[in-house]
């Protein structure tokens, strides 16, 4: 991933691996030159003039250097110069480790594990004879391979087991990786880890659960973090607290004292504005009832004046943080302004980047969800995608976002089809069933006595990305089943779910996997119970905006955290939030699928080949 490009666990691992392993493991020959020649041919020529074991020492040292420089192909050529069975002692162990790192550089965790398993007996023998630091590096290497292969719990166990034996630099790297794994582990897996762990790993898991609570207010989290520190005062994380946690604790002293929200109280967007306002108030009163400090908060009708007048009014009222506006035209005007004096969280996205670094953009963009679907399907090994979307502007935007991300990852679009009222016909055309049926008719015409031929759908699809609302999905999924595509994995975004379980109507959606906000998938929190007593009918189709309101309120105290810790994220009611380019807040949603007409959390594959 480039979480750096996407939030992908694998490349996060590789970034950390690269950072760690640029510190050389103990060379076999201290006199070997670790700086590899710029040209591979020069390296090969020099090696040909050397004799063993100096030749192996130099070649392994340069292979390690090429890996650190991001040149795995050159490292592979050098490693191929040596038969590991002819290498002795530390040199053979070094060859095995470098070969495994080469596979990790290609995100091949399974291959690295297979290599280490094939060499298991030899590695065990050599490790017993190798320096302790090298033995520990081997265990960290196995932990990296397990993480990239998707076995996060096994990787964590390996890391915790070796942690006490590591030197300072390796221990700091190991703690970063433990925290990174805990941050990327699905919530249900994290809960399972907490239940099945003991001692040090349990302490890590409990700390992660406190930090990742998507519905806790800031003071509640800090209070629980203080309690964790008292209970686990001798834990490695207490001595080396993750930067995200330290920043969260610091955010308490830097939060605003007065917040002004610019939301539509009238006009065509008043219902959306009301849902956002209710979400903000729910988070506000939840903190207040727990006895936590809260900022003064004022609401101004954003339909009452132009954005310049509204912004100045907020400043006059003493705001040191502004939330809103929601209206796209007002957001565009504010994003185009320069020299804004205070942090402002606008609730929509503009086409152009902000001119002021005080502007932060937050919204429920379906395009972000489509991109997340593309990344997950790629992580699971899919390479051939079908795209099915409504013949509307919304459908075109969502499909374009998915297709752009998918092709950027290296995937192929096998077919792209729009639909209108005739869902069955669109599905039939997309699956190329007309051609298959024509072949069947021709066969019966020319060979009347032949075996019965059953039409088949096209086979160049690993999965289908389907943009649809519940009503459309209830037509499209049965049509897929009818047209011989019941086994085709179908992925969608949050629009496929109406927000309230309707098993009698949604059984036709069974099997569809989709992303959605944690607020709709976890309904048993204290905040859910409190809001149900105030708004027993909920907010209907605006329920996700209610969740966004909860997060908008909480972000006023936590933006400093996201700014101060690069690549950090905050668990929220509308998804895990992180800062992207142009101060744009990006949401990572949870995965669910329909089972017996009811959305249930779905397992997430971090990497692998499930479609191949």
WOUR-V604890 format. One record per pair of residues at least 4 apart in sequence whose C-alpha atoms are under 7 Angstrom apart, sorted by the first residue. I is the first residue (numbers start at 1). GAP is how many residues later the second one is. D is the distance in whole Angstrom. If there is no record, write none. Layout:
<<I:GAP:D> <I:GAP:D>>
This chain:
<<1:4:6> <1:5:5> <1:6:6> <1:7:4> <1:8:6> <1:9:6> <1:10:4> <1:11:6> <2:4:5> <2:5:7> <2:6:6> <2:9:6> <2:10:7> <3:4:4> <3:5:6> <3:9:7> <8:4:7> <9:4:6> <9:175:7> <9:597:7> <10:4:6> <10:97:6> <10:138:5> <11:4:6> <12:4:6> <13:4:6> <13:131:7> <13:135:7> <14:4:6> <14:91:7> <15:4:6> <16:4:6> <17:4:6> <18:4:6> <18:50:6> <20:153:7> <21:47:7> <22:46:5> <25:109:7> <26:108:7> <27:34:7> <28:29:6> <28:62:6> <28:63:6> <29:28:6> <32:25:6> <32:26:5> <32:29:7> <33:25:7> <34:27:5> <34:28:6> <34:31:6> <35:27:6> <35:30:6> <36:7:7> <36:26:5> <36:29:6> <36:30:7> <37:5:6> <37:6:6> <39:4:7> <40:4:6> <40:34:7> <41:4:6> <42:4:6> <43:4:6> <44:4:6> <45:4:7> <46:4:7> <47:8:6> <47:12:7> <50:4:7> <50:5:5> <51:4:5> <52:4:6> <53:4:6> <54:4:6> <55:4:6> <56:4:6> <57:4:6> <58:4:6> <59:4:6> <59:19:6> <60:4:6> <60:19:7> <60:35:7> <61:4:6> <62:4:6> <63:4:6> <63:12:4> <63:15:6> <63:16:7> <64:4:6> <64:34:7> <65:4:6> <66:4:6> <66:5:5> <66:6:6> <66:8:6> <66:9:5> <67:4:5> <67:5:5> <67:8:6> <71:4:7> <72:4:6> <72:30:6> <72:33:7> <73:4:6> <74:4:6> <75:4:6> <76:4:6> <77:4:7> <83:4:7> <84:8:6> <84:11:7> <87:4:6> <87:5:5> <88:4:6> <89:4:7> <89:37:6> <90:4:6> <90:36:7> <90:40:6> <91:4:6> <92:4:6> <93:4:6> <93:30:7> <93:33:7> <94:4:6> <95:4:6> <96:4:6> <97:4:6> <97:41:7> <98:4:6> <99:4:7> <100:4:6> <100:12:5> <100:15:7> <101:4:6> <102:4:7> <103:4:6> <103:5:5> <103:6:7> <103:8:6> <103:9:6> <104:4:5> <104:5:6> <104:8:7> <104:41:7> <107:41:7> <108:4:6> <109:4:6> <109:36:5> <109:37:6> <109:39:5> <109:40:4> <110:4:6> <110:39:6> <111:4:6> <112:4:6> <112:33:6> <113:4:6> <113:29:7> <113:32:6> <114:4:6> <115:4:6> <116:4:6> <119:4:6> <120:4:6> <121:4:6> <122:4:6> <123:4:6> <124:4:6> <125:4:7> <126:4:6> <127:8:5> <130:4:6> <130:5:6> <131:4:6> <132:4:6> <133:4:6> <134:4:6> <135:4:7> <136:4:6> <136:26:7> <136:30:7> <137:4:6> <138:4:6> <139:4:6> <139:19:7> <140:4:6> <140:19:7> <141:4:6> <142:4:6> <143:4:6> <143:12:4> <143:15:6> <143:16:6> <144:4:6> <144:11:7> <145:4:6> <146:4:6> <146:5:5> <146:6:7> <146:8:7> <146:9:5> <147:4:5> <147:5:5> <147:8:5> <148:459:7> <149:458:6> <149:459:7> <150:455:7> <150:456:5> <150:457:5> <151:4:6> <152:4:6> <152:29:7> <153:4:6> <154:4:6> <155:4:6> <156:4:6> <156:22:6> <157:4:6> <158:4:6> <159:4:6> <159:15:7> <160:41:6> <162:4:7> <163:8:6> <166:4:6> <166:5:5> <167:4:6> <168:4:6> <169:4:6> <170:4:6> <171:4:6> <172:4:6> <173:4:6> <174:4:6> <175:4:6> <176:4:6> <177:4:6> <178:4:6> <179:4:6> <180:4:6> <181:4:6> <182:26:6> <185:4:6> <185:5:6> <186:4:6> <187:4:6> <188:4:6> <189:4:6> <190:4:6> <190:15:7> <191:4:6> <192:4:6> <193:4:6> <193:12:7> <194:8:6> <194:11:5> <194:12:6> <197:4:6> <197:5:5> <198:4:5> <199:4:7> <200:4:7> <200:35:7> <201:4:6> <202:4:6> <203:4:6> <203:29:7> <204:4:6> <205:4:6> <206:4:6> <207:4:6> <207:21:7> <208:4:6> <209:4:6> <210:11:6> <210:14:7> <210:15:7> <211:10:7> <212:359:5> <213:358:6> <214:357:5> <214:358:4> <214:359:6> <215:357:6> <215:358:6> <216:4:6> <216:5:6> <217:4:6> <217:70:6> <217:337:7> <218:4:6> <219:4:6> <219:73:6> <220:4:6> <221:4:6> <222:4:6> <222:27:6> <223:4:6> <224:4:6> <225:4:6> <226:4:6> <227:4:6> <228:4:6> <229:4:5> <229:9:6> <232:6:7> <233:5:6> <234:4:6> <235:4:7> <236:4:6> <237:4:5> <237:5:7> <241:4:7> <241:5:7> <242:4:7> <243:4:6> <243:322:7> <244:4:6> <244:321:6> <244:324:7> <245:4:6> <246:4:6> <247:4:6> <247:314:5> <248:313:6> <250:4:7> <251:4:6> <251:306:6> <251:307:6> <251:309:6> <251:310:6> <255:301:7> <255:302:5> <256:39:6> <256:64:6> <256:65:6> <256:300:7> <256:301:7> <257:38:5> <257:39:6> <257:63:7> <258:37:5> <258:38:5> <258:39:6> <258:60:7> <258:61:5> <258:62:6> <258:63:7> <259:36:7> <259:37:6> <259:38:5> <259:39:6> <259:60:5> <259:61:6> <259:62:5> <259:63:6> <260:37:6> <260:38:5> <260:39:6> <260:54:6> <260:59:6> <260:61:7> <260:62:5> <260:63:6> <261:37:6> <261:38:5> <261:39:6> <261:61:6> <261:62:5> <261:63:6> <262:37:6> <262:38:5> <262:39:6> <262:40:5> <262:61:6> <262:62:5> <262:63:5> <263:10:5> <263:37:6> <263:38:5> <263:39:5> <263:61:6> <263:62:6> <263:63:6> <264:5:6> <264:6:5> <264:9:5> <264:37:5> <264:38:5> <264:39:6> <265:5:5> <265:8:6> <265:9:7> <265:36:5> <266:4:5> <266:37:6> <269:4:6> <270:4:6> <271:4:6> <272:4:6> <272:270:6> <272:273:7> <273:4:6> <274:4:6> <275:4:6> <275:264:7> <275:267:6> <275:270:6> <275:271:5> <276:4:6> <276:269:6> <276:270:5> <276:272:7> <276:273:4> <277:4:6> <277:272:6> <278:4:6> <278:268:6> <279:4:6> <279:267:4> <279:268:6> <279:270:4> <279:271:5> <280:4:6> <280:269:5> <280:270:5> <280:272:7> <280:273:5> <281:4:6> <282:4:6> <282:249:7> <282:268:7> <283:4:6> <283:267:5> <283:270:7> <284:4:6> <284:10:7> <285:4:6> <286:4:6> <287:4:7> <287:5:5> <287:7:7> <288:4:5> <288:5:7> <288:6:7> <302:8:7> <302:23:7> <305:4:6> <305:5:6> <306:4:6> <307:4:6> <307:23:6> <308:4:6> <309:4:6> <310:4:6> <311:4:6> <312:4:6> <313:4:6> <314:4:7> <314:5:6> <315:4:5> <320:22:6> <321:21:6> <321:22:5> <321:23:6> <321:235:7> <322:21:7> <322:22:5> <322:23:6> <323:21:6> <323:22:5> <323:23:6> <324:21:6> <324:22:4> <324:23:5> <325:5:7> <325:6:6> <325:21:5> <325:22:6> <326:5:7> <326:20:7> <326:21:5> <326:22:6> <327:4:6> <328:4:6> <328:20:6> <329:4:6> <330:4:6> <331:4:6> <331:15:6> <331:17:7> <331:19:7> <332:4:6> <332:18:5> <333:4:7> <335:15:7> <335:19:5> <335:20:6> <335:24:7> <336:18:6> <336:19:6> <337:18:6> <337:19:7> <338:17:5> <338:18:5> <339:17:6> <340:16:6> <340:18:6> <342:16:6> <343:15:5> <343:16:6> <344:14:6> <344:15:5> <344:16:6> <345:14:6> <345:15:5> <345:16:6> <345:17:7> <346:14:6> <346:15:5> <346:16:6> <347:14:6> <347:15:5> <347:16:5> <348:13:6> <348:14:6> <348:15:5> <349:12:6> <349:13:7> <349:14:7> <353:229:6> <354:5:6> <354:228:7> <359:224:7> <360:223:5> <360:224:6> <361:222:6> <361:223:5> <361:224:6> <362:222:6> <362:223:5> <366:4:6> <366:32:6> <367:4:6> <367:30:7> <367:31:5> <367:34:5> <368:4:6> <369:4:6> <369:124:6> <369:146:7> <370:4:6> <370:28:6> <370:31:6> <370:32:5> <370:123:6> <371:4:6> <371:30:6> <371:31:5> <371:34:6> <372:4:6> <373:4:6> <374:4:6> <374:28:6> <374:31:6> <374:32:5> <375:4:6> <376:4:6> <377:4:7> <377:5:6> <378:4:5> <378:5:7> <379:227:6> <379:228:5> <379:229:7> <380:225:6> <380:226:7> <380:227:5> <380:228:5> <380:229:6> <380:230:6> <380:231:7> <381:227:6> <381:228:4> <381:229:6> <381:230:5> <381:231:7> <382:80:6> <382:229:5> <383:28:5> <383:29:6> <383:79:7> <384:27:6> <384:28:5> <384:29:6> <384:30:6> <384:76:7> <384:77:5> <384:78:5> <384:79:7> <385:27:6> <385:28:5> <385:29:6> <385:76:6> <385:77:6> <385:78:5> <385:79:6> <386:27:6> <386:28:6> <386:29:5> <386:30:6> <386:75:6> <386:77:6> <386:78:5> <386:79:6> <387:12:7> <387:28:6> <387:29:5> <387:30:6> <387:77:6> <387:78:5> <387:79:6> <388:28:6> <388:29:5> <388:30:6> <388:77:6> <388:78:5> <388:79:6> <389:6:5> <389:10:7> <389:28:7> <389:29:5> <389:30:6> <389:77:6> <389:78:5> <389:79:7> <390:5:5> <390:28:5> <390:29:5> <390:30:6> <390:77:7> <390:78:7> <391:4:6> <391:27:5> <391:28:6> <391:29:6> <392:4:6> <393:4:6> <394:4:6> <395:4:6> <395:72:7> <396:4:6> <397:4:6> <398:4:6> <399:4:6> <400:4:6> <401:4:6> <402:4:6> <403:4:6> <404:4:6> <405:4:6> <406:4:7> <406:5:5> <407:4:5> <407:5:6> <414:46:6> <414:47:7> <415:15:7> <417:9:7> <417:13:6> <418:8:7> <419:4:6> <419:7:5> <422:4:6> <423:4:6> <423:52:6> <423:53:6> <424:4:6> <424:52:7> <424:55:5> <425:4:6> <426:4:6> <427:4:6> <427:52:7> <427:53:6> <428:4:6> <428:5:6> <428:55:7> <429:4:6> <429:5:7> <431:26:5> <431:27:5> <432:4:7> <432:25:6> <432:26:6> <433:4:6> <433:22:7> <433:23:7> <433:24:6> <434:4:6> <435:4:6> <436:4:6> <436:19:5> <436:20:6> <437:4:6> <437:18:5> <438:4:6> <439:4:6> <440:4:6> <440:13:6> <440:15:7> <441:4:6> <442:4:6> <443:4:6> <444:4:5> <456:28:7> <457:27:6> <457:28:7> <462:149:6> <463:25:6> <463:26:5> <463:27:6> <464:25:6> <464:26:5> <464:27:6> <465:25:6> <465:26:5> <465:27:6> <466:24:7> <466:25:6> <466:26:5> <467:25:6> <467:26:7> <468:4:6> <468:5:6> <468:27:6> <468:28:6> <469:4:6> <469:26:5> <469:27:4> <469:28:7> <470:4:6> <470:26:5> <470:27:6> <470:28:6> <471:4:7> <472:4:6> <473:4:6> <473:23:7> <473:36:6> <474:4:7> <474:32:7> <474:34:5> <474:35:6> <475:4:6> <476:4:6> <477:4:6> <477:31:7> <477:32:6> <478:4:6> <478:30:6> <479:4:6> <480:4:7> <480:5:5> <480:6:6> <481:4:5> <481:5:4> <490:22:5> <490:23:6> <491:21:6> <491:22:5> <491:23:6> <492:4:7> <492:21:6> <492:22:5> <492:23:7> <493:21:5> <493:22:5> <493:23:7> <494:20:6> <494:21:5> <494:22:5> <498:43:7> <499:21:6> <499:42:7> <499:44:7> <501:97:6> <502:4:6> <502:95:7> <502:96:7> <503:4:6> <503:93:6> <503:94:4> <503:95:5> <504:93:7> <506:91:4> <507:89:5> <507:90:4> <509:85:6> <509:88:7> <510:84:5> <510:85:5> <510:86:6> <510:87:6> <511:82:6> <511:83:5> <511:84:7> <512:81:5> <512:82:6> <513:79:6> <513:80:4> <513:81:7> <514:77:6> <514:78:6> <514:79:6> <515:74:6> <515:75:5> <515:76:5> <515:77:6> <516:73:5> <516:74:6> <516:75:6> <517:4:7> <517:56:6> <517:57:5> <517:58:5> <517:72:6> <517:73:6> <518:4:6> <518:55:5> <518:56:6> <518:57:6> <518:72:6> <519:4:7> <519:28:6> <519:54:5> <519:55:6> <523:5:6> <524:4:6> <524:5:7> <525:4:6> <526:4:6> <527:4:6> <528:4:6> <529:4:7> <530:4:7> <531:4:6> <532:4:5> <532:6:7> <538:5:7> <539:4:5> <542:4:6> <543:4:7> <544:4:6> <544:30:7> <545:4:6> <546:4:6> <547:4:6> <547:26:5> <547:27:5> <548:4:6> <548:25:7> <548:26:5> <549:4:6> <550:4:6> <550:23:7> <551:4:6> <551:21:6> <551:22:6> <551:23:7> <552:4:7> <554:4:7> <555:4:6> <558:4:7> <559:4:6> <560:4:6> <561:4:6> <562:4:7> <562:6:6> <562:7:7> <562:16:7> <562:17:6> <567:11:7> <568:10:6> <569:7:6> <569:8:5> <569:9:5> <570:6:5> <570:7:5> <570:8:6> <571:4:6> <571:5:4> <571:6:6> <572:4:5> <572:5:7> <575:12:5> <575:13:5> <575:14:5> <575:15:7> <576:11:5> <576:12:5> <576:13:6> <577:8:6> <577:9:6> <577:10:5> <577:11:7> <578:7:6> <578:8:5> <578:9:7> <579:4:6> <579:5:6> <579:6:5> <579:7:6> <580:4:5> <580:5:6> <580:6:6> <591:10:6> <591:11:5> <592:7:6> <592:8:5> <592:9:4> <592:10:4> <593:6:5> <593:7:6> <593:8:6> <593:9:6> <594:4:5> <594:5:4> <594:6:6> <595:4:6> <595:5:7>>
